[in-house]
């Protein structure tokens, strides 16, 4: 703070203090769940603020991994998330690249139609009837296809593609490359940041999705993980009895610790993936915000 006026020093101190408090407020709920999930169920019933575990027990995590429904939910969610991320990212990139080129006939019309879907939708009942007519009810495709490609992600990628130097493409075409060669061998390798950003957006959306299970799935075996958790949290006792959990654990855990452990287990995969994409994600999220 050398060379700063008294007012600037005060502002800096208050600024740091505000953001430290804000970070603590955002982190503590997750920290609370972690501490509660590994606490002794007999001691946690007393309540309080959990900065450290009250006792120590991993029985709730053992119960979670014995829960047949959660394991099934993990399988369904992983398959649908991975498939939707790959399919969604590919078709988002190809669509965005096409409409980023002014030489595309009807480019403005296509852009308007995509924007229109961002503002208006057919509604819940037409979407359900469409999926039913396509015979996709109770299938992975019902979870994957409806939300794989989004207008917002298309426009994010379009903005990035417009910023790429046209000279690169022109030089490649002089050497005999066609549009597909330019896209796959030049454009995509230069688009790692925006691809990582859009992939993470899609993956997080599908990982947290539970409404698709409510609408399109009549069988519990096809429920996504978040739907299983919703059922577990809203009706824990019945869910524990129906989940195939060893009865020996039921006396050592309570509903609260089981809920906390379930939420932590469901959050871990995205938390593990994010650090590997953070570098590209931050760069991609700033696309179009600063020029020069």
C-alpha positions as CSV (number, residue, x, y, z in Angstrom):
1,X,0.0,0.0,0.0
2,X,3.0,2.3,-0.4
3,X,2.2,5.5,-2.2
4,X,-1.6,5.2,-1.6
5,X,-3.7,7.9,-0.1
6,X,-5.5,7.3,3.2
7,X,-8.8,6.9,1.4
8,X,-7.3,4.4,-1.1
9,X,-5.9,2.3,1.8
10,X,-9.3,2.3,3.5
11,X,-11.0,1.3,0.3
12,X,-8.5,-1.5,-0.3
13,X,-8.9,-2.9,3.3
14,X,-12.7,-2.8,3.0
15,X,-12.6,-4.4,-0.4
16,X,-10.4,-7.2,0.8
17,X,-12.6,-7.6,3.9
18,X,-15.8,-7.7,1.8
19,X,-14.5,-10.4,-0.5
20,X,-13.1,-12.5,2.3
21,X,-16.5,-12.5,3.9
22,X,-18.2,-13.3,0.6
23,X,-15.8,-16.2,-0.1
24,X,-16.5,-17.6,3.4
25,X,-20.2,-17.3,2.9
26,X,-20.0,-19.2,-0.3
27,X,-17.6,-21.9,0.8
28,X,-19.1,-22.6,4.3
29,X,-22.3,-24.5,3.1
30,X,-20.1,-27.0,1.2
31,X,-17.7,-27.3,4.1
32,X,-20.6,-27.8,6.4
33,X,-21.9,-30.7,4.3
34,X,-18.4,-32.3,4.2
35,X,-18.0,-32.0,8.0
36,X,-21.5,-33.2,8.7
37,X,-21.2,-36.2,6.3
38,X,-18.1,-37.6,8.2
39,X,-19.4,-36.8,11.7
40,X,-20.8,-39.3,14.2
41,X,-24.5,-39.5,13.7
42,X,-25.2,-39.8,17.4
43,X,-23.4,-36.5,18.1
44,X,-24.5,-34.5,15.1
45,X,-28.1,-34.7,16.3
46,X,-27.2,-32.0,18.8
47,X,-26.8,-29.5,15.9
48,X,-24.4,-26.6,15.8
49,X,-21.9,-25.1,13.4
50,X,-19.5,-27.7,12.0
51,X,-16.1,-26.3,11.4
52,X,-14.6,-29.7,12.2
53,X,-16.2,-33.2,12.3
54,X,-18.1,-34.0,15.5
55,X,-16.6,-37.4,16.1
56,X,-15.7,-39.3,12.9
57,X,-17.6,-41.9,10.9
58,X,-17.8,-42.9,7.2
59,X,-20.8,-45.1,7.7
60,X,-22.9,-42.7,5.7
61,X,-20.6,-43.0,2.7
62,X,-20.7,-46.8,3.0
63,X,-24.5,-46.6,3.0
64,X,-24.4,-44.3,-0.1
65,X,-22.3,-46.8,-2.1
66,X,-24.6,-49.6,-1.0
67,X,-27.5,-47.7,-2.4
68,X,-28.5,-49.5,-5.6
69,X,-30.5,-46.5,-6.8
70,X,-27.5,-44.1,-6.4
71,X,-25.2,-46.5,-8.3
72,X,-27.8,-46.8,-11.1
73,X,-28.3,-43.0,-11.1
74,X,-24.5,-42.6,-11.4
75,X,-24.5,-44.9,-14.4
76,X,-27.4,-43.1,-16.2
77,X,-26.0,-39.7,-15.4
78,X,-22.4,-40.5,-16.5
79,X,-23.6,-42.0,-19.8
80,X,-26.0,-39.2,-20.6
81,X,-23.6,-36.5,-19.6
82,X,-20.6,-37.8,-21.6
83,X,-22.7,-38.5,-24.7
84,X,-24.5,-35.2,-24.5
85,X,-21.2,-33.3,-24.0
86,X,-19.6,-34.9,-27.0
87,X,-22.7,-34.7,-29.3
88,X,-23.6,-31.2,-28.1
89,X,-20.1,-29.8,-28.4
90,X,-19.7,-31.2,-31.9
91,X,-23.0,-29.9,-33.3
92,X,-22.6,-26.6,-31.5
93,X,-19.2,-26.1,-33.1
94,X,-20.3,-27.0,-36.6
95,X,-23.4,-24.8,-36.4
96,X,-21.6,-21.9,-34.9
97,X,-18.8,-22.1,-37.5
98,X,-21.3,-22.1,-40.4
99,X,-23.3,-19.1,-39.2
100,X,-20.2,-17.2,-38.4
101,X,-19.5,-17.0,-42.2
102,X,-21.1,-14.2,-44.1
103,X,-20.8,-16.2,-47.3
104,X,-23.4,-18.6,-46.0
105,X,-26.6,-18.1,-47.9
106,X,-29.4,-17.1,-45.4
107,X,-26.9,-16.6,-42.6
108,X,-29.1,-13.9,-41.0
109,X,-32.2,-16.1,-41.3
110,X,-30.4,-19.1,-39.6
111,X,-29.1,-16.8,-36.9
112,X,-32.6,-15.4,-36.3
113,X,-34.1,-18.9,-36.1
114,X,-31.5,-19.9,-33.5
115,X,-32.1,-16.8,-31.5
116,X,-35.8,-17.4,-31.7
117,X,-35.5,-20.7,-29.9
118,X,-33.6,-18.9,-27.2
119,X,-36.5,-16.6,-26.5
120,X,-39.5,-18.9,-27.2
121,X,-40.0,-22.7,-26.9
122,X,-42.7,-25.1,-27.8
123,X,-43.5,-25.8,-24.2
124,X,-43.5,-28.8,-21.9
125,X,-46.4,-30.8,-23.4
126,X,-45.3,-30.4,-27.1
127,X,-41.8,-31.5,-26.1
128,X,-43.1,-34.6,-24.3
129,X,-45.4,-35.5,-27.3
130,X,-42.4,-35.1,-29.7
131,X,-40.2,-37.4,-27.6
132,X,-43.1,-39.9,-27.3
133,X,-43.8,-39.9,-31.1
134,X,-40.1,-40.6,-31.7
135,X,-40.4,-43.6,-29.3
136,X,-37.6,-42.2,-27.1
137,X,-39.5,-42.5,-23.7
138,X,-37.4,-44.5,-21.1
139,X,-34.3,-44.3,-23.3
140,X,-31.0,-42.5,-23.0
141,X,-31.8,-40.4,-26.1
142,X,-34.7,-38.8,-24.3
143,X,-32.1,-37.5,-21.7
144,X,-29.5,-36.5,-24.3
145,X,-31.1,-35.0,-27.4
146,X,-33.5,-32.3,-26.1
147,X,-30.8,-30.2,-24.4
148,X,-27.6,-31.2,-26.2
149,X,-27.5,-28.1,-28.4
150,X,-28.3,-24.6,-27.0
151,X,-28.6,-21.3,-28.6
152,X,-26.5,-19.5,-26.0
153,X,-23.6,-21.9,-26.6
154,X,-23.9,-21.5,-30.3
155,X,-23.6,-17.7,-30.1
156,X,-20.6,-18.0,-27.7
157,X,-18.8,-20.1,-30.2
158,X,-19.9,-17.9,-33.1
159,X,-18.3,-14.9,-31.4
160,X,-15.0,-16.8,-31.1
161,X,-15.0,-18.0,-34.7
162,X,-15.6,-14.5,-35.9
163,X,-12.5,-13.4,-34.1
164,X,-10.2,-15.9,-35.9
165,X,-8.1,-14.3,-38.7
166,X,-9.6,-15.0,-42.1
167,X,-6.1,-15.1,-43.5
168,X,-5.5,-18.5,-41.9
169,X,-8.4,-20.0,-43.8
170,X,-7.5,-18.2,-47.1
171,X,-4.0,-19.5,-46.9
172,X,-5.2,-23.1,-46.3
173,X,-7.6,-22.9,-49.2
174,X,-4.8,-21.6,-51.5
175,X,-3.0,-24.9,-50.6
176,X,-6.0,-26.9,-51.6
177,X,-7.9,-27.4,-48.3
178,X,-11.7,-27.5,-48.4
179,X,-14.0,-26.2,-45.7
180,X,-14.1,-29.5,-43.8
181,X,-10.3,-29.6,-43.7
182,X,-10.0,-26.0,-42.6
183,X,-12.6,-26.6,-39.8
184,X,-11.1,-29.8,-38.4
185,X,-7.4,-29.2,-38.9
186,X,-7.1,-25.4,-38.4
187,X,-10.2,-24.0,-36.6
188,X,-10.8,-26.6,-34.0
189,X,-7.2,-26.9,-32.8
190,X,-7.2,-23.1,-32.3
191,X,-10.5,-23.3,-30.4
192,X,-9.6,-25.3,-27.3
193,X,-10.6,-22.5,-24.9
194,X,-14.1,-22.1,-26.3
195,X,-14.6,-25.8,-26.7
196,X,-13.6,-26.4,-23.1
197,X,-16.0,-23.7,-22.0
198,X,-19.0,-24.9,-23.9
199,X,-18.2,-28.6,-23.0
200,X,-18.2,-27.6,-19.3
201,X,-21.4,-25.7,-19.6
202,X,-23.1,-28.7,-21.2
203,X,-21.6,-31.2,-18.8
204,X,-22.7,-29.2,-15.7
205,X,-26.2,-28.8,-17.2
206,X,-26.7,-32.5,-17.8
207,X,-25.0,-33.5,-14.5
208,X,-27.4,-31.4,-12.6
209,X,-30.5,-32.2,-14.7
210,X,-33.3,-34.1,-12.9
211,X,-36.4,-32.7,-14.7
212,X,-35.8,-34.9,-17.8
213,X,-36.2,-37.9,-15.5
214,X,-39.5,-36.5,-14.2
215,X,-40.9,-36.0,-17.7
216,X,-39.5,-38.8,-19.8
217,X,-38.7,-41.7,-17.4
218,X,-41.3,-44.0,-16.0
219,X,-38.7,-46.6,-14.7
220,X,-36.6,-45.8,-11.7
221,X,-33.7,-47.7,-13.3
222,X,-33.5,-44.8,-15.8
223,X,-33.6,-42.0,-13.2
224,X,-30.6,-39.6,-13.3
225,X,-28.5,-39.1,-10.2
226,X,-30.1,-35.8,-9.2
227,X,-33.6,-37.4,-9.4
228,X,-32.4,-40.2,-7.1
229,X,-31.0,-37.6,-4.7
230,X,-34.3,-35.7,-4.8
231,X,-36.2,-38.8,-3.9
232,X,-33.6,-39.7,-1.2
233,X,-33.7,-36.2,0.4
234,X,-37.5,-35.8,0.3
235,X,-38.2,-39.3,1.6
236,X,-35.0,-40.7,3.2
237,X,-36.5,-43.4,5.4
238,X,-38.4,-45.1,2.5
239,X,-35.5,-44.6,0.1
240,X,-33.0,-46.3,2.6
241,X,-35.4,-49.3,3.0
242,X,-35.8,-49.7,-0.8
243,X,-32.2,-49.0,-1.8
244,X,-30.6,-52.3,-0.8
245,X,-28.6,-50.8,2.0
246,X,-27.3,-53.3,4.6
247,X,-29.5,-53.2,7.6
248,X,-26.5,-53.2,9.9
249,X,-25.7,-49.6,8.8
250,X,-29.2,-48.3,9.3
251,X,-28.8,-48.1,13.0
252,X,-25.4,-46.2,12.7
253,X,-26.5,-43.5,10.4
254,X,-29.3,-40.9,10.4
255,X,-31.2,-39.2,7.6
256,X,-29.2,-36.0,7.9
257,X,-25.7,-37.5,7.5
258,X,-26.9,-39.7,4.7
259,X,-28.3,-36.7,2.8
260,X,-25.0,-34.8,3.3
261,X,-22.9,-37.8,2.1
262,X,-25.2,-38.3,-1.0
263,X,-24.8,-34.6,-2.0
264,X,-21.0,-34.7,-1.6
265,X,-20.7,-37.9,-3.7
266,X,-22.9,-36.4,-6.4
267,X,-20.8,-33.2,-6.5
268,X,-17.4,-34.7,-6.6
269,X,-17.1,-35.7,-10.3
270,X,-17.7,-32.1,-11.5
271,X,-15.3,-30.8,-8.8
272,X,-12.6,-33.2,-10.0
273,X,-13.1,-32.3,-13.7
274,X,-13.2,-28.5,-13.3
275,X,-9.5,-27.9,-12.3
276,X,-8.3,-29.6,-15.5
277,X,-10.6,-27.3,-17.6
278,X,-10.2,-24.1,-15.5
279,X,-7.4,-22.6,-17.6
280,X,-9.4,-23.0,-20.8
281,X,-12.7,-22.2,-19.1
282,X,-11.5,-18.8,-17.8
283,X,-10.1,-17.9,-21.2
284,X,-13.2,-19.0,-23.0
285,X,-15.6,-17.3,-20.6
286,X,-13.9,-13.9,-21.4
287,X,-14.4,-14.3,-25.2
288,X,-15.8,-11.1,-26.6
289,X,-15.5,-9.2,-23.3
290,X,-12.2,-7.4,-24.1
291,X,-10.8,-6.4,-27.5
292,X,-7.4,-5.3,-28.4
